[in-house]
Amino acid sequence: MKLSETRVLITGASGGIGQAMVSALRQAGAQVLGVSRHAQQDAPDLRWVQADLGTAAGMERIVRAASSWGANVVVHAAGLPGFGALSQLTPVQMQSVLMANLLAPMQLTQALLPQLLRQPKAQIVFVGSALGRIGLPGFSLYTASKAGLHGFAEALRRELADSPVQVQLLAPRSTRTAFNTTEAEAYNRATGTASDSAERVAQALLQLIESEAAERYIGWPERLGVRLNGAFPPLLDGSFKKHRRQLAASTPTEGVTP
C-alpha cells in the first residue's frame, strides 16, 4: 500500500521505536493515530488516543477511535522487555510481559478485524523480534512472548489470505532505545550483540508496508541465524556459550520468591 494512502493506527507510539515510526510515517505522507498511556498533543497529520492496552476500557477506546477515524493499517509496536534468568523472573513480570507482547495484540486485532475487513484494503503489522525465532539465554520470557506473536501472525496471515486484510511481521534485532534495561545493555555489550537505531527500524517498517511482503527481518547475521535455527535448532545450541557465561556472571545465586 502506498504510504500516502495509509491511515495508520500504531500502539506504543510514544516509546522509542514507536516515536521513530510515527515520525517516519508522517514524513512519508501517512496519517497517524497514535496510542499512548499518557496524554499527547495532536497535530494536523497526527492524532492520539490515550488508552491502556491492558484494560478492557482502554481496548474499547482504541477500537472506537480506529473505527471512527477509518484506520486501514494497524502497527502493533507496544511491548515490554523481559530480560533475565528464569530463576530471577517473578510471576507478575511473566504475566505482564506475556500480556503486553502477546495477548494484547491478539485481543486488539480480534476487536479491530471487523472494521478492517470493511476496508477495500488493509494491513496489520506485528512488530516481533529476531528473538522470536532465535532463543538466547537470558531471554526465555521475551522469546516466548515474541515466538507466540510470530506464530499468531503466521497463522492469521494464512487465515485471512482470501480477505482484504494482509498480515505482516517486522522483526528487529536489538535496538538502541530506553526499552533495554541496564542489565540487558551490559549483556549485549559483553556478548558482542549488534544493535540498530530506532530510525533504521522505522525505515524498515515503511519498506514493509509499501512492499506488502509477509515478513522482514532486520540485521545480519540475525537473518542467517533465523534460517539456520528454523532448520536445525540443536546445531546452534553450542553457539551461545559466552551468552550463558555472561548471564551466570550477572545473575544472583538466590532464587525469586513468588
C-alpha positions as CSV (number, residue, x, y, z in Angstrom):
1,M,0.0,0.0,0.0
2,K,1.3,3.5,-0.8
3,L,2.1,5.3,2.4
4,S,0.3,8.4,1.2
5,E,-2.9,6.3,1.2
6,T,-2.5,4.9,4.7
7,R,-4.2,5.8,7.9
8,V,-2.0,4.1,10.5
9,L,-3.0,3.1,14.0
10,I,0.1,2.4,16.0
11,T,0.4,1.2,19.6
12,G,3.3,2.1,21.7
13,A,3.6,5.3,19.7
14,S,5.3,7.3,22.4
15,G,8.0,4.7,23.0
16,G,11.5,4.7,21.5
17,I,10.8,2.7,18.4
18,G,7.2,4.0,18.3
19,Q,8.3,7.6,18.2
20,A,10.7,6.9,15.3
21,M,7.9,5.1,13.4
22,V,5.4,7.9,13.9
23,S,8.0,10.4,12.6
24,A,8.9,8.3,9.6
25,L,5.3,7.6,8.7
26,R,4.4,11.3,8.9
27,Q,7.3,12.3,6.7
28,A,6.3,9.7,4.2
29,G,2.8,11.2,3.9
30,A,0.8,8.8,6.2
31,Q,-1.9,9.9,8.5
32,V,-1.2,8.5,12.0
33,L,-3.3,7.7,15.1
34,G,-1.0,7.0,18.0
35,V,-1.9,5.0,21.1
36,S,-0.2,6.1,24.3
37,R,-1.0,5.5,28.0
38,H,-0.2,9.2,28.6
39,A,-1.8,12.3,27.0
40,Q,-0.2,13.6,23.9
41,Q,-0.7,16.6,21.7
42,D,-2.5,16.3,18.3
43,A,-1.1,17.7,15.1
44,P,-2.6,18.1,11.6
45,D,-1.5,14.6,10.4
46,L,-1.2,13.0,13.9
47,R,-4.0,12.2,16.3
48,W,-3.7,10.5,19.7
49,V,-5.8,8.2,21.8
50,Q,-4.9,7.8,25.4
51,A,-5.5,4.2,26.4
52,D,-4.1,1.3,28.4
53,L,-4.0,-1.9,26.3
54,G,-4.1,-3.9,29.5
55,T,-7.6,-2.9,30.3
56,A,-11.0,-3.6,28.6
57,A,-11.8,0.1,28.7
58,G,-8.6,1.0,27.0
59,M,-9.1,-1.6,24.3
60,E,-12.6,-0.3,23.7
61,R,-11.4,3.3,23.4
62,I,-8.8,2.3,20.8
63,V,-11.4,0.3,18.7
64,R,-13.9,3.2,18.8
65,A,-11.2,5.7,17.7
66,A,-9.8,3.5,14.9
67,S,-13.3,2.8,13.6
68,S,-14.5,6.4,13.5
69,W,-11.1,7.5,12.0
70,G,-11.1,4.8,9.4
71,A,-7.7,3.2,10.1
72,N,-6.6,0.9,7.3
73,V,-3.2,-0.1,8.7
74,V,-2.5,-1.3,12.3
75,V,1.0,-1.5,13.7
76,H,1.4,-3.4,16.9
77,A,4.6,-1.7,18.4
78,A,3.7,-1.7,22.1
79,G,5.6,-4.2,24.3
80,L,7.6,-4.8,27.5
81,P,11.2,-6.1,27.9
82,G,11.7,-9.4,29.6
83,F,15.5,-9.9,30.2
84,G,16.8,-12.1,33.0
85,A,17.5,-15.7,34.0
86,L,14.3,-17.7,34.5
87,S,15.1,-18.2,38.2
88,Q,15.0,-14.4,38.7
89,L,11.7,-13.7,37.0
90,T,8.7,-13.1,39.1
91,P,5.2,-14.4,38.2
92,V,3.9,-10.8,37.9
93,Q,6.7,-9.9,35.5
94,M,6.0,-13.0,33.4
95,Q,2.3,-12.3,33.2
96,S,2.9,-8.6,32.4
97,V,5.3,-9.4,29.5
98,L,3.0,-12.1,28.0
99,M,0.0,-9.8,28.3
100,A,1.7,-6.8,26.6
101,N,3.7,-8.7,24.0
102,L,1.3,-11.4,23.0
103,L,-2.2,-11.4,24.5
104,A,-2.9,-7.6,24.0
105,P,-2.0,-7.6,20.3
106,M,-4.1,-10.7,19.7
107,Q,-7.1,-9.2,21.5
108,L,-6.8,-5.8,19.8
109,T,-6.5,-7.5,16.4
110,Q,-9.6,-9.5,17.1
111,A,-11.5,-6.4,18.1
112,L,-10.3,-4.3,15.1
113,L,-10.8,-7.0,12.5
114,P,-14.5,-6.3,11.6
115,Q,-13.6,-2.7,10.9
116,L,-10.5,-3.6,8.8
117,L,-12.5,-6.2,6.8
118,R,-14.8,-3.4,5.7
119,Q,-11.8,-1.5,4.1
120,P,-11.0,-2.1,0.4
121,K,-7.5,-2.9,1.5
122,A,-5.9,-3.1,5.0
123,Q,-2.7,-4.3,6.6
124,I,-1.8,-5.5,10.1
125,V,1.9,-5.3,11.1
126,F,3.1,-7.1,14.2
127,V,6.5,-5.9,15.5
128,G,8.2,-9.0,16.6
129,S,11.8,-9.7,17.2
130,A,14.7,-11.8,15.9
131,L,14.4,-13.4,19.3
132,G,11.0,-14.7,18.3
133,R,12.9,-17.2,16.1
134,I,16.3,-17.5,17.9
135,G,16.1,-18.3,21.7
136,L,19.0,-16.7,23.6
137,P,20.0,-17.4,27.2
138,G,18.5,-14.7,29.4
139,F,15.6,-14.0,27.1
140,S,13.4,-17.1,27.7
141,L,10.4,-14.9,28.7
142,Y,10.8,-12.3,26.0
143,T,11.4,-15.1,23.4
144,A,8.3,-16.9,24.5
145,S,6.2,-13.8,24.0
146,K,7.6,-13.0,20.6
147,A,7.6,-16.6,19.4
148,G,3.9,-16.7,20.2
149,L,3.4,-13.4,18.4
150,H,5.2,-14.8,15.3
151,G,3.1,-17.9,15.3
152,F,-0.1,-15.9,15.7
153,A,0.9,-13.6,12.8
154,E,1.8,-16.6,10.6
155,A,-1.5,-18.4,11.2
156,L,-3.6,-15.3,10.9
157,R,-1.9,-14.4,7.6
158,R,-3.0,-17.7,6.2
159,E,-6.4,-17.4,7.7
160,L,-7.0,-14.1,6.1
161,A,-5.3,-14.8,2.8
162,D,-8.6,-14.5,0.8
163,S,-9.7,-11.3,2.5
164,P,-8.7,-7.6,2.0
165,V,-6.6,-7.8,5.2
166,Q,-2.9,-8.6,4.8
167,V,-0.9,-9.7,7.9
168,Q,2.8,-8.8,8.1
169,L,5.7,-9.3,10.6
170,L,8.6,-6.9,11.2
171,A,11.4,-8.5,13.3
172,P,14.1,-6.2,14.5
173,R,17.2,-7.3,16.4
174,S,18.4,-5.4,19.4
175,T,17.5,-1.7,19.1
176,R,19.1,1.2,20.9
177,T,16.3,2.7,22.9
178,A,15.4,3.1,26.6
179,F,13.4,-0.1,26.2
180,N,16.5,-2.0,27.1
181,T,17.4,-2.3,30.8
182,T,20.8,-1.5,32.1
183,E,21.4,-5.3,32.6
184,A,20.4,-6.1,29.1
185,E,22.6,-3.4,27.7
186,A,25.6,-4.8,29.6
187,Y,24.8,-8.3,28.4
188,N,24.6,-7.1,24.8
189,R,28.0,-5.4,25.1
190,A,29.7,-8.4,26.7
191,T,28.3,-10.8,24.1
192,G,29.0,-8.6,21.1
193,T,25.4,-8.3,20.2
194,A,24.8,-5.9,17.3
195,S,22.1,-3.3,17.5
196,D,20.3,-0.8,15.3
197,S,18.9,2.7,15.8
198,A,15.1,3.1,16.1
199,E,15.2,5.1,12.9
200,R,16.5,2.1,10.9
201,V,13.7,0.0,12.3
202,A,11.2,2.8,11.3
203,Q,12.5,2.8,7.8
204,A,12.2,-1.0,7.6
205,L,8.5,-0.5,8.6
206,L,7.9,1.9,5.7
207,Q,9.5,-0.6,3.3
208,L,7.5,-3.5,4.6
209,I,4.2,-1.6,4.3
210,E,4.9,-0.5,0.8
211,S,6.3,-3.8,-0.4
212,E,3.4,-5.8,1.2
213,A,5.9,-8.6,1.9
214,A,4.9,-11.2,4.5
215,E,7.9,-10.8,6.8
216,R,11.0,-8.6,7.2
217,Y,13.9,-9.4,9.5
218,I,16.5,-6.7,10.2
219,G,20.2,-7.2,10.6
220,W,23.0,-9.7,9.6
221,P,23.9,-12.3,10.8
222,E,20.5,-12.4,12.5
223,R,18.7,-13.2,9.2
224,L,21.0,-16.1,8.7
225,G,20.6,-17.2,12.2
226,V,16.8,-17.2,11.8
227,R,17.1,-19.5,8.8
228,L,19.6,-21.9,10.4
229,N,17.7,-22.0,13.7
230,G,14.5,-22.8,11.9
231,A,16.0,-25.7,10.0
232,F,18.5,-27.1,12.6
233,P,17.9,-25.6,16.0
234,P,20.0,-28.0,18.1
235,L,23.0,-27.3,15.9
236,L,23.1,-23.7,17.2
237,D,23.0,-24.7,20.9
238,G,26.8,-24.6,21.2
239,S,26.9,-21.1,19.8
240,F,25.7,-19.4,22.9
241,K,28.4,-20.4,25.5
242,K,29.5,-16.8,26.1
243,H,25.9,-15.8,26.5
244,R,25.4,-18.4,29.2
245,R,28.6,-17.4,30.9
246,Q,27.6,-13.7,30.9
247,L,24.2,-14.5,32.2
248,A,25.6,-16.6,35.0
249,A,28.1,-13.9,35.9
250,S,25.4,-11.3,36.2
251,T,22.7,-13.4,37.9
252,P,22.4,-13.6,41.8
253,T,22.5,-17.1,43.2
254,E,19.3,-16.6,45.2
255,G,16.0,-17.5,43.6
256,V,12.9,-15.4,43.5
257,T,10.0,-15.8,45.9
258,P,6.7,-15.9,44.0
